[in-house]
């Protein structure tokens, strides 16, 4: 396909494969070798660049999404005579040794300061969490960012993003070739899977820039989220924080900044991975998925969307357009728990999302519990919910609920964990959810 893009202020016209990685275009086609290849899976940050001002991993961006875009690499940030303030601070603080990881680290720091000119120590560490360095002490790197933050840094102007196709054109193509077209949104999974041997799709369509798939609004007692809305947007949206704190927490735990800037809510849903972070929360919050086609729209409850491992109710000519989530009662207790091999940026071993409240008589109502990584699909804990509904959350009831949940799930042994561990942990998480609720007072213990 033919694309035109701007890299470091220079325009380039290229004819490339739609799934060729931005990383390869930069290094091999444009000879900008400051962008490094490390893991090739979006976990190390060595290939971090700025795409329309946002931090992304170049190894996870396909050419099909680059037409009309603006990219900044380390070569365009500053020069030897006039370094960028972040580059200057890295030199002053000795925050570089071999230099392999530093281009991505510098660009991650620059993106952080553009969004948050005066970050706290913890915000800096979180902003750099997706960038690994094997030879420079992290404290020197953090200190360099603090030094840069103390100086005047001119922010970048916002870039207007245009979609190459219209909403109608996308739906018409899906109708013409149902089930034969792969839609591209965040692509945080696709390019990694291709690298590991998955067959390349025959035709792809970029839907990431369709305005109809973006945005967060409230109407008719529910929050509505466009399917291409990224987790970075969700994590920082005031409506989500106010009404759906469990979804906000899930968004904040999904990868580092470069991943959150790309990964979309719709992609996390459609991937149908039993380890996906968002589906358990959406099931626990009573969400409905709006599927669009040329003939109109239909809704499917989140609890009914997954039919088997990696299979869903979506038809070949349909596109996930929006997610509708009822605004919970103000007294509703929500929570999201993710257990992995480390505290952040890990694929889950076990996920639990919960939503419940007590009525005026102190009895549990509107109980919804959903689990991930414990079955072939994300599953609502139906038996546990049924047991808890209408009961007082006493210690005895809470303990029994944990035991029911442990028996209800059907996990497997795999490379990440054992079935026994997963059963044990899901029971403990149910207990934690109930014990951490504001209505669980000492009098009930």
LUMSEMI-679749 format. One line per 3 residues: their letters; for each residue y, z, x of C-alpha. Coordinates in Angstrom, 3 decimals. Layout:
BEGIN
A = Y Z X | ...
% end
This chain:
BEGIN
XXX = 0.000 0.000 0.000 | 3.603 -0.555 1.075 | 5.818 2.496 1.396
XXX = 9.302 3.229 2.628 | 10.181 6.648 3.965 | 12.833 8.302 6.068
XXX = 11.715 10.286 9.114 | 14.271 12.226 11.129 | 17.071 10.149 9.625
XXX = 15.486 6.750 10.334 | 14.025 4.470 7.647 | 10.520 3.069 8.074
XXX = 8.639 0.457 6.048 | 4.862 0.747 6.412 | 1.731 -0.823 4.981
XXX = -0.922 1.889 4.952 | -4.027 3.095 3.143 | -3.003 5.271 0.159
XXX = -5.055 8.181 1.495 | -3.912 7.962 5.116 | -2.614 11.377 6.123
XXX = 1.046 11.955 6.881 | -0.133 13.583 10.097 | -1.751 10.326 11.255
XXX = 1.267 8.274 10.216 | 3.557 10.482 12.276 | 1.387 10.687 15.376
XXX = -0.263 7.253 15.503 | 2.069 4.923 13.624 | 5.461 6.427 14.491
XXX = 4.417 8.080 17.790 | 5.977 11.442 16.857 | 3.450 13.587 18.670
XXX = 5.360 16.842 18.385 | 3.433 17.338 15.151 | 0.030 18.639 16.248
XXX = -3.411 18.556 14.679 | -5.165 21.906 14.682 | -7.619 22.721 11.920
XXX = -7.012 19.629 9.795 | -7.463 21.795 6.685 | -4.016 23.293 6.137
XXX = -4.862 26.705 7.572 | -3.236 26.775 11.020 | 0.237 25.275 10.481
XXX = 0.223 23.251 13.702 | 1.080 20.114 11.707 | 3.826 21.720 9.601
XXX = 6.770 19.451 8.795 | 9.463 19.402 6.149 | 8.977 17.052 3.216
XXX = 12.188 16.725 1.189 | 13.240 20.024 2.706 | 10.024 21.901 1.875
XXX = 7.493 23.175 4.383 | 4.166 21.319 4.088 | 1.093 20.703 6.205
XXX = 1.105 17.037 7.209 | -2.706 16.994 7.285 | -2.767 17.484 3.491
XXX = -0.191 14.893 2.400 | -1.489 11.362 1.588 | 0.552 8.221 2.054
XXX = 0.398 7.578 -1.691 | 2.907 10.408 -2.135 | 5.372 9.359 0.578
XXX = 7.274 6.404 -0.840 | 10.963 7.255 -0.983 | 10.493 10.646 0.658
XXX = 12.352 12.288 3.542 | 10.481 13.938 6.417 | 11.751 16.116 9.215
XXX = 9.599 16.741 12.289 | 10.313 18.839 15.342 | 11.780 15.758 17.074
XXX = 14.515 15.572 14.447 | 15.458 19.239 14.373 | 17.462 19.421 17.583
XXX = 17.813 18.037 21.079 | 17.602 19.472 24.573 | 21.398 19.504 24.769
XXX = 21.948 20.690 21.199 | 18.957 22.704 20.018 | 18.743 24.027 16.495
XXX = 19.596 27.769 16.253 | 15.915 28.520 15.598 | 14.836 26.579 18.687
XXX = 17.527 28.361 20.726 | 16.347 31.767 19.528 | 12.702 30.941 20.354
XXX = 13.742 30.061 23.912 | 15.881 33.171 24.340 | 13.192 35.536 23.063
XXX = 10.318 33.957 25.001 | 8.577 33.074 21.738 | 6.640 30.133 23.199
XXX = 4.003 29.674 25.853 | 1.673 26.653 25.650 | 3.818 25.128 22.905
XXX = 0.984 23.694 20.793 | 1.700 25.818 17.721 | 5.447 26.166 18.248
XXX = 6.676 22.969 16.539 | 5.077 24.044 13.269 | 6.165 27.639 13.789
XXX = 9.788 26.606 14.365 | 9.820 24.394 11.274 | 8.275 27.181 9.181
XXX = 10.995 29.529 10.412 | 13.691 26.958 9.689 | 12.411 26.427 6.145
XXX = 12.338 30.180 5.589 | 15.930 30.625 6.731 | 17.068 27.715 4.612
XXX = 15.637 29.415 1.519 | 16.414 32.990 2.583 | 19.200 33.166 5.221
XXX = 18.765 36.899 5.869 | 15.086 37.763 5.464 | 13.573 41.189 6.024
XXX = 10.981 41.788 8.720 | 8.226 41.621 6.097 | 9.630 38.425 4.575
XXX = 9.595 36.790 8.007 | 5.980 37.759 8.576 | 5.051 36.448 5.140
XXX = 6.978 33.201 5.728 | 5.112 32.572 8.996 | 1.713 33.725 7.735
XXX = 0.330 30.193 7.565 | 1.129 29.430 11.205 | -1.334 30.610 13.839
XXX = -0.541 31.188 17.511 | -3.142 32.049 20.124 | -1.021 32.837 23.157
XXX = 2.443 34.110 22.172 | 2.861 37.630 20.849 | 3.763 37.472 17.158
XXX = 6.420 40.152 17.576 | 8.388 37.854 19.890 | 8.193 35.110 17.303
XXX = 9.354 37.425 14.532 | 12.142 38.679 16.759 | 13.254 35.105 17.450
XXX = 13.535 34.451 13.717 | 15.536 37.659 13.285 | 17.902 36.533 16.035
XXX = 18.298 33.102 14.419 | 18.957 34.769 11.057 | 21.848 36.706 12.597
XXX = 23.640 33.432 13.380 | 25.269 30.889 11.126 | 22.753 28.244 10.093
XXX = 23.861 25.334 7.976 | 21.501 24.787 5.024 | 20.100 21.369 4.234
XXX = 21.332 19.471 1.195 | 18.883 19.192 -1.679 | 16.912 15.953 -1.878
XXX = 16.508 14.201 -5.216 | 12.869 13.328 -5.772 | 11.971 10.271 -7.832
XXX = 8.621 9.366 -9.349 | 7.176 5.923 -8.559 | 5.612 5.717 -12.037
XXX = 6.672 6.720 -15.533 | 4.750 9.090 -17.791 | 3.758 6.185 -20.066
XXX = 2.543 4.077 -17.145 | 0.279 6.851 -15.896 | -1.320 7.404 -19.314
XXX = -1.784 3.667 -19.807 | -3.589 3.330 -16.473 | -5.887 6.233 -17.332
XXX = -6.639 4.644 -20.694 | -7.394 1.264 -19.104 | -9.863 2.753 -16.595
XXX = -11.069 6.097 -17.970 | -12.823 8.240 -15.415 | -12.248 5.763 -12.575
XXX = -8.824 6.906 -11.335 | -8.122 9.975 -9.217 | -4.753 11.589 -9.854
XXX = -2.937 13.144 -6.899 | -0.850 16.284 -7.255 | -0.908 18.936 -4.523
XXX = -3.880 17.336 -2.678 | -4.605 20.628 -0.897 | -8.340 20.077 -1.539
XXX = -8.789 16.292 -1.619 | -7.924 15.340 1.960 | -9.984 18.210 3.331
XXX = -12.978 17.087 1.259 | -12.584 13.507 2.490 | -12.554 14.771 6.057
XXX = -15.838 16.586 5.349 | -17.550 13.451 4.056 | -16.661 13.065 0.367
XXX = -16.535 9.443 -0.788 | -12.973 8.145 -1.066 | -11.805 7.422 -4.616
XXX = -11.399 3.761 -5.557 | -7.927 4.113 -7.079 | -5.365 6.894 -6.940
XXX = -2.160 7.668 -8.829 | 0.514 10.081 -7.668 | 1.550 12.340 -10.571
XXX = 3.201 15.042 -8.456 | 6.722 13.771 -9.140 | 6.507 13.163 -12.892
XXX = 9.282 15.291 -14.450 | 7.149 15.759 -17.591 | 4.697 17.798 -15.531
XXX = 7.230 20.214 -14.052 | 9.104 23.272 -15.241 | 8.660 26.687 -16.830
XXX = 10.127 27.415 -20.264 | 9.630 29.755 -23.208 | 9.472 28.629 -26.843
XXX = 7.756 29.775 -30.043 | 6.542 33.010 -28.493 | 4.870 31.445 -25.474
XXX = 5.522 30.465 -21.877 | 4.965 26.789 -21.104 | 4.258 25.612 -17.571
XXX = 4.056 21.980 -16.468 | 0.740 21.160 -14.826 | 2.373 19.882 -11.600
XXX = 4.446 23.042 -11.184 | 3.677 24.488 -7.762 | 2.578 28.014 -7.037
XXX = 5.750 28.527 -4.991 | 7.803 27.902 -8.131 | 5.540 30.134 -10.241
XXX = 5.654 32.953 -7.681 | 9.444 33.069 -7.779 | 10.186 32.264 -11.431
XXX = 11.981 35.042 -13.394 | 10.236 34.149 -16.683 | 6.827 34.489 -15.049
XXX = 7.861 37.776 -13.438 | 9.057 39.114 -16.797 | 6.189 38.045 -19.028
XXX = 3.225 37.162 -16.794 | 3.181 39.433 -13.725 | -0.559 38.882 -13.234
XXX = 0.036 35.141 -12.856 | 2.898 35.818 -10.449 | 0.606 38.000 -8.326
XXX = -2.073 35.300 -8.286 | 0.487 32.703 -7.200 | 1.704 34.908 -4.361
XXX = -1.817 35.340 -3.016 | -2.736 31.659 -3.031 | -2.409 30.590 0.583
XXX = 0.657 30.543 2.816 | 4.080 29.071 2.056 | 3.140 25.521 3.057
XXX = 0.168 25.621 0.672 | 2.117 27.232 -2.171 | 4.758 24.511 -1.818
XXX = 2.095 21.870 -2.504 | -0.669 23.409 -4.610 | -0.161 22.975 -8.347
XXX = -1.284 25.064 -11.285 | -2.886 22.023 -12.889 | -4.781 21.120 -9.743
XXX = -6.160 24.646 -9.465 | -7.380 24.364 -13.058 | -8.820 20.842 -12.884
XXX = -10.664 21.454 -9.604 | -12.977 23.677 -11.675 | -13.924 25.726 -8.641
XXX = -15.444 29.058 -9.678 | -13.408 30.600 -6.839 | -10.055 29.211 -8.063
XXX = -7.378 31.885 -8.399 | -5.496 30.812 -11.529 | -8.232 30.256 -14.171
XXX = -9.272 33.934 -14.475 | -5.643 34.938 -15.062 | -5.119 32.176 -17.595
XXX = -8.261 33.161 -19.481 | -7.223 36.818 -19.480 | -3.786 35.888 -20.835
XXX = -5.160 33.759 -23.663 | -3.843 30.453 -22.282 | -4.386 27.034 -23.806
XXX = -4.475 23.777 -21.867 | -2.644 20.767 -23.303 | -4.394 17.471 -22.532
XXX = -2.423 14.244 -23.014 | -3.520 10.638 -23.552 | -1.885 7.549 -24.981
XXX = -2.961 8.541 -28.499 | -1.397 11.999 -28.366 | -2.267 15.512 -27.223
XXX = -4.924 18.132 -27.874 | -5.313 21.758 -26.858 | -8.330 23.517 -25.378
XXX = -8.565 27.279 -24.913 | -8.850 28.321 -21.276 | -12.005 30.260 -22.143
XXX = -13.658 27.080 -23.460 | -12.432 24.620 -20.820 | -15.195 24.997 -18.214
XXX = -18.552 23.602 -19.308 | -20.612 23.771 -16.084 | -20.136 23.963 -12.335
XXX = -17.146 21.723 -11.473 | -17.157 20.261 -14.999 | -14.516 20.612 -17.707
XXX = -13.614 19.474 -21.234 | -11.096 16.939 -19.894 | -11.938 13.351 -20.791
XXX = -11.539 10.432 -18.399 | -8.433 9.077 -20.118 | -6.691 12.461 -20.343
XXX = -4.181 14.209 -18.117 | -3.592 17.951 -18.072 | 0.052 18.105 -19.091
XXX = 0.985 21.729 -19.751 | -0.345 25.241 -19.883 | 0.729 27.342 -22.877
XXX = 0.492 31.119 -22.510 | 1.342 33.505 -25.380 | 3.977 36.033 -24.354
XXX = 2.075 39.339 -24.246 | 3.083 42.425 -26.199 | 5.519 44.506 -24.064
XXX = 2.964 47.324 -23.795 | 0.271 45.030 -22.368 | -1.205 46.003 -19.019
XXX = -1.945 42.970 -16.820 | -3.537 42.792 -13.387 | -4.990 40.335 -10.900
XXX = -7.445 41.408 -8.196 | -8.739 39.162 -5.434 | -11.330 40.305 -2.903
XXX = -11.813 38.192 0.222 | -12.786 38.501 3.854 | -9.197 39.372 4.745
XXX = -6.096 40.600 2.938 | -4.386 37.214 2.603 | -5.119 33.463 2.620
XXX = -8.826 33.829 1.998 | -11.182 32.129 -0.455 | -12.206 34.779 -2.933
XXX = -15.523 36.575 -2.944 | -14.662 38.127 -6.298 | -11.719 37.764 -8.685
XXX = -10.910 39.839 -11.751 | -7.987 39.340 -14.086 | -7.345 41.662 -16.997
XXX = -5.079 42.124 -19.973 | -5.204 44.969 -22.505 | -3.122 47.525 -24.386
XXX = -3.538 50.634 -26.482 | -2.526 50.944 -30.135 | -0.573 53.871 -31.566
XXX = -3.789 55.843 -31.894 | -4.665 55.464 -28.203 | -7.445 52.916 -28.741
XXX = -7.866 49.799 -26.640 | -6.968 46.507 -28.300 | -6.466 42.891 -27.198
XXX = -8.844 43.422 -24.282 | -9.374 40.313 -22.160 | -11.227 40.318 -18.846
XXX = -12.120 37.259 -16.792 | -13.965 36.897 -13.506 | -14.124 34.291 -10.754
XXX = -16.645 33.688 -7.936 | -19.401 35.477 -9.861 | -20.889 32.568 -11.841
XXX = -20.980 28.739 -11.776 | -17.664 28.763 -13.660 | -14.795 31.144 -14.291
XXX = -16.072 33.356 -17.127 | -14.624 35.778 -19.683 | -16.480 39.096 -19.625
XXX = -17.376 38.920 -23.299 | -19.769 41.880 -23.452 | -17.406 44.137 -21.544
XXX = -14.489 43.151 -23.766 | -16.557 43.794 -26.908 | -17.558 47.239 -25.667
XXX = -13.992 48.284 -24.817 | -12.252 46.962 -27.945 | -11.372 49.842 -30.274
XXX = -12.461 52.620 -27.908 | -10.346 55.282 -26.206 | -10.148 54.681 -22.424
XXX = -11.902 57.905 -21.412 | -13.594 58.353 -18.060 | -16.989 57.889 -19.678
XXX = -15.925 54.671 -21.426 | -14.381 53.312 -18.233 | -17.512 54.016 -16.190
XXX = -19.709 52.381 -18.825 | -17.437 49.322 -18.920 | -17.849 48.910 -15.162
XXX = -21.635 49.032 -15.478 | -21.633 46.493 -18.305 | -19.475 44.139 -16.272
XXX = -21.824 44.401 -13.269 | -24.762 43.362 -15.446 | -22.850 40.622 -17.264
XXX = -22.073 38.420 -14.259 | -24.568 36.032 -12.652 | -23.470 35.615 -9.010
XXX = -25.363 33.968 -6.174 | -25.909 34.711 -2.501 | -23.887 32.315 -0.376
XXX = -22.090 32.089 2.968 | -19.183 34.221 1.727 | -21.031 37.099 0.081
XXX = -24.163 38.388 -1.628 | -24.942 38.568 -5.322 | -25.413 42.347 -5.097
XXX = -21.989 42.804 -3.504 | -20.308 40.663 -6.144 | -21.952 42.542 -9.020
XXX = -20.949 45.860 -7.502 | -17.347 44.807 -6.841 | -16.729 43.280 -10.275
XXX = -17.769 46.576 -11.863 | -15.455 48.533 -9.603 | -12.569 46.173 -10.324
XXX = -13.002 46.665 -14.074 | -12.839 50.416 -13.489 | -9.741 49.990 -11.321
XXX = -8.018 47.843 -13.935 | -8.527 50.475 -16.626 | -7.676 53.455 -14.432
XXX = -4.464 51.865 -13.160 | -3.162 51.182 -16.656 | -0.045 53.183 -17.658
XXX = -1.790 54.560 -20.739 | -4.614 56.080 -18.652 | -3.175 59.586 -18.410
XXX = -4.698 62.676 -16.707 | -5.457 64.053 -20.166 | -7.994 61.278 -20.698
X = -9.734 61.688 -17.377
% end
